[in-house]
Amino acid sequence: MKHNKKKVAFLLSIFIGLSSFGDDGLSNVRKYKEILDKSYNLINLDNVRQNNPEIDGNGV
């Protein structure tokens, strides 16, 4: 289930990034990179929570 969330978040970030890619070159590349960075941060946070069962989601 958690892997599906990661895939959905990643695919959504790619879709959002690519759907706005045609408007304005460099600013959209920056937006796309921000979206990817945020999705990777969420994936890393999810991995930390999985590897540390004492963290209940309120501790981070």
Residue pairs with C-beta under 8 A, 6 or more apart in sequence:
2 46
2 50
5 46
6 43
6 46
9 39
9 42
9 43
10 39
10 43
12 39
13 32
13 35
13 36
13 38
13 39
14 36
16 32
16 35
17 28
17 31
17 32
17 35
17 36
18 32
20 28
20 31
20 32
21 28
21 29
21 32
22 28
45 60
48 55
48 60
49 55
49 57
49 60
